[in-house]
Amino acid sequence: MKKSIKAVLLSAFVFPGVGHIYLKKYIPGVVLVGTSLVGSYYVISKTVERAFRIVEKIQSGGVQLDVTAITELVSKQSTGFEAQLINIATVVIILCWLIGIVDSYRVGCVQDKGGSTAEDMGRYRKK
């Protein structure tokens, strides 16, 4: 299997940036992985925080232990600044994923052809 295909599959199905790391493009890979991790951490932490608030309402008796009441609480949309941050974090994750897939394919194709990227060419010229 070609490097470009392996890199795309790693970026698409494992995590954004893993394809770059496979291709030994560590800086873009770490940037994509780090950015995606920060976005994922924020979204997951806010989701868990909201779930704990719902559990506290149930335990305190503020909400009946009823499927429809719990479903209503879960389906309520966040509002304000927190909702905007969650949306931004989600968009960042999706963009990192797409950039990781497309760019790892591009870099992989260059490596498959035996060439090197412009970054590598600059290193060779300086020597």
Stockholm file with secondary structure:
# STOCKHOLM 1.0

chainA/1-127         MKKSIKAVLLSAFVFPGVGHIYLKKYIPGVVLVGTSLVGSYYVISKTVERAFRIVEKIQSGGVQLDVTAITELVSKQSTGFEAQLINIATVVIILCWLIGIVDSYRVGCVQDKGGSTAEDMGRYRKK
#=GR chainA/1-127 SS CCHHHHHHHHHHHTCTTHHHHHTTCHHHHHHHHHHHHHHHHHHHHHHHHHHHHHHHHHHHTSSCSCHHHHHHHHHCCCCTHHHHHHHHHHHHHHHHHHHHHHHHHHHHHHHHTTCCCHHHHHHHHHC
#=GC SS_cons         CCHHHHHHHHHHHTCTTHHHHHTTCHHHHHHHHHHHHHHHHHHHHHHHHHHHHHHHHHHHTSSCSCHHHHHHHHHCCCCTHHHHHHHHHHHHHHHHHHHHHHHHHHHHHHHHTTCCCHHHHHHHHHC
//
